[in-house]
Amino acid sequence: MLSSRAALAATRRVVVKVGTGVVARPDGGMALGRVGALVEQLHALRLRGLDVLLVSSGAVGLGARRLGFDRRPDSVVDRQACAAAGQGALVAFYDGLFVRLGSQCAQILLTEEDFHFRQRFNNLTATLERLLELGAIPILNENDTLSTAELALEKGAVFGDNDRLSALVAAYLGADALVLLSDVDGVYTRPPAEPGAARVPVFSADTRIVEGLGSAMGRGGMGSKIAAARLAARSGVHAVITSGDLPDAVLRVLAGDDIGTLFPAETALPRRKAWLAFGTAPAGSVSVNAGARQALVERGASLLAVGVVAVSGAFVAGDVVRVVHEGEELARGLAARSAAELRAELDQPQSKARPFVHRDDLVIT
């Protein structure tokens, strides 16, 4: 069996995510040399017959410079204004470079609803698949101009930055590899400038790190990239975090070179369960007892109302809910009944044996 690094050489579809620290200079201007080199690499991959998707940050940072901010603004409305000012410039620059080389690109701006609502998600994947069939390189970004979720995962959003967005795209489009280009050459045991810091060649569940701060113009620190890479790996996608400053970084990753930090692919979840686990914003949650937890995890059972001890939120039948045990998320699933109906059942022992989330509509997270 091929090692994970060697398996990268067999990649047929790749998602490349480039961060603000790679796209922009420290003063907020476009890093012309780095972006030009990236485009040349993606064009070379297309000539080899690979499907290539690019998730690019940088619009807010570039817009902030154009509008006179000296750093990424704090308020949501200022970030939206900066995104509006920077997005056109960012994509126009990419388009000009790709056209010069003979490649075509296409812009797609996304919000969390595009993943949360199944029909919109299906429309998105169909559009991306068709663009790839036509030989185009989709350039994706979060639609910061319209997003009002404050880009915070803990507040329920499907994705809170382009790192997670790139992992979702890689998972749902069946990519073989995800390459996350940062301003550091991989995951380190502690901030690279500190004594004793060492690069982690292969990330595992036992890896322990001390995280530093994110860049001034970007919003996704190393923790965000690690979370995205782990999401991709759990979805059956090899993920690598490396530096966008390294010459031919993407080509070297796909050649199997030992650069950056590799997150080896695991057995992929079925597509529908991957959507439940990663692509949904839960409308509420239910807390369950130890018996229900054991039944779900060890026996793959449905969640019965008898195992529910508390209900939170105002969800309706068909909404996605979090299943929580002792304060930690255990699973996600589709509610068979509304929160009001479930609360009423908790006081009616005769009806508590009814399934609340069927096992086919539930995924352990």
N, C-alpha and C positions, 0 to 999 in steps of 0.2 A: 504494500500500500504506500502511496506517495505521502511524504510528510506534508504538513500544512503549507510550508513555504513553497515546496515544489509544486503543490496543487495550484498555487496562484498562477503558475505559467500556463495552466489550461483555461484560464478565465475567458469567457465569451461575452459576458456582460458586466460592466463595472460602473459603479457610482463613485465619483470623485467630489469630495467636499473641500472647499477652500475657504479659510477663515479670513476675517478682516485684517489680521496681522500679516497675512500673506498678500492680499489684494492691495492694501494701502501702506504707504510709508508712515513713519511715526507722526509726520505733520498732517496726515489725513489725505494727502494726494495719492493718485494712482501709482502703484509700484509697476512701472511700465515693463521693466526687464523680467520680473518674476511672472507677471500675467502673460507676457508674450511667450515665455518659455513653457508655461503650462499649456497654453493653446496649441503650441507646436506638438507637445506630447499627446494631447487628446486627438489632434488631427492624425498623428502617426498611428494611434490605436485604431481609428476609423479605417485607415488604409489597410490595416491588417484584417478588417472584417469584424472588429469588436463593436458591440453596442455600448455607447458611452453616454452617461448622463452626468451633468455638472450641477452641483448645488453650491451656489456662490453667495457668501456674505459680502458685506462691503457697502451696500447701498446707503445705510444710515450713516456710516462713517464718512463716506464721500460727500453725502448731502450736508452733513454737519459742517464740513469745511467750506462748502459752497455758501452756506447760509451764515457763516461767521462764528460758529461755535468753536471753542478751543478744545472741547472734549465731547464725548457722547452725552447728549442731554439726558436729564433725569425724568422729565415729564413725558407721559405717553403722547400727548398732542405734539410736542416738539419732536419726538422720535418719528411720528407719522409724517410731519412736515419734512424732516430730513430724508426719510425714505422716498418721498415723492420727488425731492430734488435730486437724489442720488441714483435712483433706480434706472432712469433713462440713460444717464451718462455711463453707468456700469455696463448695461447690456449693449449700448451702442459701441462701446470699445471692444467688447467681446465679438460682436457681429462683424466689425471691420476687420479684425484679425482673422476670424474664421473664413470670411469671404476671400481675403487675400490668399489664403492657403488652398482654397477650393472646397471648403466644408460649409455646410449650412447649420445654423443654430435656430432655436425657437425658444421664446421666453414663456415661462409658466409661473404665475404668482399664486401662492396657496395660503389658505387659512386653515385653522384646525377643523372647521366644519367639513372641509373637503375630505377628511379622513373619517370623521365621526359618523356622517350620514352615508349609509351604505350605497345609495344610488349615486351620490356625487363621487364617492370613492371609485365605483365601477366606471363612471364616465372618465375620471382622471386616468385610471390605468389604461382604458381603451385609447385615449388620446396619446398617452406616452408610447404605447405599443405601436400605434400607427406612425408616429414621428420617427421611431427607431426603424421601422420598416422602410420609411422613405429616406433613410440615411442621414437624418438630422440629429444634432446633438441638443437635447433639451437642456435649457438653463433654468434651474428652479431656485426660488427664493420664497421666504415667507412674505406675505403681503403686509408688511409693516404699516403701509399707508392706511389700511382698513382695520387691522387687528387692534382690538381693545382689551385683550386678555392680559396685558402687561407682561406677556411672554414668560409667565411663571407656571411651571408644571405643578407646583404644589397647590395652585389655585384651580386645578382641574383641566387645564388646557391639554390638548392631545400632544402638541409639541411646543416647547418654549424657546427653541433656538434652531438654527440650521443644522447643528450636529444631529439632533434627534430626527429632524426632518429627513436628512440624508439616509439615516438608518431605516426609517419607515419606507422610503422609496426603494431602497435596496431590498428590503424584506418583501414588499408587495410585488415588486417587478421581477422577483426571482433572480436577482443579481448573484454572481459568483463571488464578487469582491466589493468591498467598500474601502476607499482610501481617504482618510481624514488628514488633510494637510494643515499643519499648525506652524507656529513660530519656534517650536522646539522639536528635536529629532526623536520623539517618542515619549513614552511614560518613564519617569524617573522615580526612584524610591523616595526622593525628596526634591525640592526645587533645585534645578541643575546647577545654580550658582553656589549652593551650599556644599561645604566639605562632606565627602563621603557619598555624594549623590551618584547613583549608578543607573544606567539605562536598563529597563526591563525588556528583554528580547521577546518573551512570550508571557502574556498575561494569563493568570489562572485565578481560581477562586481563593487561593491562599496568598495571593499577592497583596502586600501591604505597602501603602505609600503615604507620604505627607504632601498635601496639595498646596501649591502657591496661589498667587492671585492671577486673574485674567488680565487681558490687555486693556488699555484705556479706552480704545475705540470699539472693541468687541464686547460681547456679553457672555460668551461661552468659555469658561475656563477648562482646565484639564479634566475636572470632574464631569463636566458635560460631555466631553469627548469619550471618556471612559464609559459613561452610561450608554452613549449611542453605540459604541463599538460592541458592548456586551449585548445590547438589544439585537444588533445585526447578527452576532455570533449565534445567539439563541434561535434566530430565524434561519439558520443554515447558511449564513454568509460569512466568509473570511473577512476580517476587518483589520486594517493596519493604520496606526497613528504614526505619522512621521513629519518631517519638516519640509515646508514648501521652498526652503532655501537650498536644499540639497539638489545638485544638478540631476536632471532626469529622474526625480524621485518617484513619479508614478510608474515610469517604464521599469525602473529598478525593482519596485515592489512587485510588479507583475512578472518580472523575470525570476522571482524567488530570492532576491538578495536579502541578506540579513541586515536590514535597516529598519528603524522605527520599532514599534511594539506590535506584535501580532496577537490578535484575538481569534483563535482557531474556531472554525464553524462547528456548531453542535447539530444534533438531529433537529431538523426544522419542525416547527408546529404546522399543522394544516392551516391553509390560508385563512379560513374563517375564524379559527381560534387565535391566529396571530392578530387578526383584526380586533377581536375582543380584548386581547391582552394588551396591545400596544396602540391601537388606532382609535380608541374611544375615550370620550370624556364622561365618566360616570355621573349619573343624575342623582345618586344617593348611595347609601350604604346600609348593610345589615350586619349586625354583630352576631356571631354564632358561638355556641358552647363547645367544649372540648370533644364531645361525642360527634358533633357535626363535622368538626375539623378532621377528626380521624376518618370518618366515613368518606369525606371528599378526597383527602390526600391518599389514604391507603387503599380504599376500595373503589375509587372513581365513581362514587354514588352521586345521585341528584341531591340537591339541597332541599330538605323538607322544612316546612314551616315550624315543626316541632323543635328544630335545632336553632331557631332564631331567638335571640334574647333581647334585641333592641333594633329599632328601625330609625334611620336618619334620612331626611330629605323628603321631597314631594314628587317622587317618580311615579310614572304610570306604567301599565303593562307594555312590555316591549322595550323599555329603557334599559340601558346598561347600568348595573349596580356593582359596587365593591362589596366583597364578602370579607369581613374583618374578624380576626380572633385576637383578643387581648391587645387591641390597638394597632395591630399590624395587618396590612392587606394580605389576604390569603388567596383570593381568587376574584374573578370577574365573571359576570354572566348576565343573561337577559331575564328580566323580571317577568314572571307569568302573570302577576297581579300588581295593582297599584300599592303604594305605601299605605294608603288609608285602609285598603282591604286587608293587607298583611297585619297591620296593627290590630284590626278588629279580630283577626284569627287568633292572635296571641292570647286573647281572653276566652277563646272557645276551643277547649281541648279536643272536641270531637272532629274538628276540621284541620287540626295541626299536622295530620299525616299527609296532607296534600303537598306534592312537589311545588316549591316556589321557584327554583331554577333547575331545569332539566339538565342532566349531565351532558347532553349534546350541545347545550347552550352555555356551557361553563368551561373556563380554563383556569388552571392553577397558575398563579403568578408569582 
